[in-house]
Amino acid sequence: MRHVLSAVVQNVPGVLAHISGMLASRGYNIDSLAVGETEDPHLSRMTFVVVGDDHVLEQVRKQLEKIVTVVRVLDVSSSDFVERDLMLIKVAAEPGGSRTEINELVDIFRGRIVDVGRTEIIIEISGTENKIVAFIDLMRPYGIRELVRTGRIAMVRSGMSLEEQVNDPHAVEA
């Protein structure tokens, strides 16, 4: 089972290395990881995707709770949430037919062409993992030259304040 965890951590050097190293040393694989500053510049949010049963999820949460720089851990996947990945993909696109076809697919996927070269274009796509994977599969016949993806980011849907999230039984105050 796939679990999305959100950890609010102190925004200090070494936190990412400490947390990822601790999880790796205990044999937990992080499927996806994204980190960024929050609305409070002293805090960062780490969004993890881990695969495993409820026991694995509970162990990961317990390990995160032990870390001094972790302020709060929330099992986002236990709530109604929105998640997104971001991808930049460079595709071979000679002027003419294939470029027009690719542009139509970009429009269908609500992406954007962010750079155009003589024989290549760079496309930005955001959405769910399934949407990203489907777009990659459609671009393979044209020739993918380079691809980069962010880790998954997620937020609990509106209607649940930060205070409610903290008091949620699925949230753990570290």
C-alpha positions as CSV (number, residue, x, y, z in Angstrom):
1,M,0.0,0.0,0.0
2,R,1.2,3.5,-0.8
3,H,1.3,6.1,2.0
4,V,1.9,9.8,1.7
5,L,3.4,11.4,4.8
6,S,4.0,15.0,5.5
7,A,6.6,16.1,8.1
8,V,7.0,19.7,9.2
9,V,10.6,20.1,10.2
10,Q,12.9,22.8,11.4
11,N,14.5,24.6,8.5
12,V,18.2,23.9,9.5
13,P,21.1,22.4,7.6
14,G,21.4,18.6,7.6
15,V,17.7,17.7,8.4
16,L,17.2,16.1,5.0
17,A,20.4,14.0,5.2
18,H,19.5,13.0,8.8
19,I,16.0,11.9,8.1
20,S,16.7,10.1,4.8
21,G,19.8,8.4,6.3
22,M,17.9,7.3,9.3
23,L,15.1,5.8,7.2
24,A,17.6,4.1,4.8
25,S,19.6,2.6,7.7
26,R,16.5,0.9,9.0
27,G,15.6,-0.5,5.5
28,Y,12.7,1.7,4.6
29,N,12.6,2.8,1.0
30,I,11.4,6.3,0.1
31,D,9.5,6.0,-3.2
32,S,9.3,9.8,-3.5
33,L,10.6,12.8,-1.5
34,A,10.1,16.5,-1.9
35,V,11.2,19.2,0.5
36,G,10.5,22.9,0.5
37,E,10.1,25.9,2.8
38,T,6.7,26.5,4.2
39,E,4.8,29.8,4.9
40,D,7.0,30.1,8.0
41,P,10.7,30.5,6.8
42,H,11.9,28.6,9.9
43,L,10.0,25.5,8.9
44,S,10.2,23.2,5.9
45,R,7.7,20.5,4.7
46,M,9.0,17.1,3.7
47,T,6.5,15.0,1.7
48,F,7.4,11.3,1.6
49,V,5.8,8.4,-0.3
50,V,6.5,5.1,1.3
51,V,5.2,1.7,0.2
52,G,4.3,-0.9,2.7
53,D,1.6,-2.1,5.0
54,D,0.2,-0.3,8.0
55,H,3.0,-1.8,10.2
56,V,5.7,-0.2,7.9
57,L,3.8,3.1,8.0
58,E,3.7,3.0,11.8
59,Q,7.4,2.2,12.1
60,V,8.3,5.1,9.7
61,R,6.2,7.5,11.8
62,K,7.7,6.3,15.0
63,Q,11.2,6.8,13.6
64,L,10.4,10.3,12.4
65,E,8.9,11.2,15.8
66,K,12.2,10.5,17.5
67,I,14.1,13.2,15.5
68,V,14.4,16.4,17.4
69,T,14.1,18.6,14.3
70,V,10.7,17.1,13.3
71,V,7.9,19.3,14.5
72,R,4.9,17.3,13.2
73,V,4.1,14.2,11.1
74,L,0.8,13.8,9.2
75,D,-0.4,10.8,7.3
76,V,-1.8,12.7,4.4
77,S,-3.1,9.6,2.6
78,S,-5.5,8.9,5.5
79,S,-7.4,12.1,4.6
80,D,-8.9,13.6,1.4
81,F,-5.9,15.1,-0.3
82,V,-4.5,16.7,-3.4
83,E,-1.2,15.5,-4.8
84,R,1.0,16.6,-7.7
85,D,4.2,15.8,-9.5
86,L,6.1,18.1,-11.8
87,M,8.0,17.0,-14.8
88,L,10.2,18.7,-17.4
89,I,10.8,16.5,-20.5
90,K,13.0,17.3,-23.5
91,V,11.7,15.6,-26.6
92,A,13.0,15.4,-30.2
93,A,10.8,17.6,-32.3
94,E,11.8,18.5,-35.8
95,P,9.9,21.5,-37.2
96,G,6.7,20.4,-39.0
97,G,4.5,17.3,-38.4
98,S,5.9,15.8,-35.2
99,R,6.2,19.2,-33.5
100,T,2.5,19.9,-34.2
101,E,1.5,16.4,-32.9
102,I,3.5,16.9,-29.7
103,N,1.9,20.4,-29.2
104,E,-1.6,18.9,-29.5
105,L,-0.7,16.3,-26.9
106,V,0.7,19.0,-24.6
107,D,-2.6,20.9,-24.9
108,I,-4.6,17.7,-24.1
109,F,-2.5,17.1,-21.0
110,R,-2.7,20.8,-20.0
111,G,1.0,21.1,-20.1
112,R,3.2,24.0,-21.4
113,I,6.1,24.2,-23.8
114,V,8.7,26.1,-21.9
115,D,11.6,26.0,-24.4
116,V,11.9,25.5,-28.2
117,G,15.1,24.6,-29.9
118,R,15.9,23.8,-33.5
119,T,15.3,20.0,-33.0
120,E,14.0,19.7,-29.5
121,I,11.4,21.1,-27.2
122,I,11.1,21.1,-23.4
123,I,7.6,20.5,-21.9
124,E,6.4,21.1,-18.4
125,I,3.6,18.8,-17.1
126,S,2.2,18.7,-13.6
127,G,-0.4,16.3,-12.2
128,T,-0.9,12.9,-10.7
129,E,1.7,10.2,-11.1
130,N,-0.6,8.4,-13.6
131,K,-0.9,11.5,-15.7
132,I,2.8,12.0,-15.8
133,V,3.5,8.3,-16.7
134,A,0.8,8.4,-19.4
135,F,2.5,11.5,-21.0
136,I,5.9,9.9,-20.8
137,D,4.6,6.8,-22.6
138,L,3.1,9.0,-25.4
139,M,6.4,10.9,-25.8
140,R,8.6,7.7,-26.2
141,P,7.9,7.3,-29.9
142,Y,9.1,10.9,-30.6
143,G,12.4,10.3,-28.7
144,I,12.9,11.4,-25.1
145,R,16.2,13.2,-24.8
146,E,16.1,14.1,-21.1
147,L,13.6,13.9,-18.3
148,V,13.5,15.2,-14.7
149,R,10.7,14.9,-12.1
150,T,10.1,16.4,-8.7
151,G,9.1,14.3,-5.8
152,R,5.4,14.2,-5.0
153,I,3.9,17.0,-3.0
154,A,0.5,16.8,-1.3
155,M,-1.9,18.8,0.9
156,V,-5.0,17.9,2.8
157,R,-8.0,19.3,1.0
158,S,-9.7,22.6,2.2
159,G,-12.0,22.4,5.1
160,M,-9.4,21.1,7.6
161,S,-7.4,23.9,9.2
162,L,-3.8,23.4,10.3
163,E,-5.0,23.2,13.9
164,E,-7.5,20.4,13.0
165,Q,-4.7,18.6,11.1
166,V,-2.5,18.8,14.2
167,N,-5.4,17.5,16.4
168,D,-6.3,14.8,13.9
169,P,-5.6,11.3,15.3
170,H,-3.5,10.6,12.1
171,A,-1.2,13.5,12.9
172,V,1.6,13.0,15.4
173,E,3.1,15.9,17.3
174,A,6.8,15.1,17.6
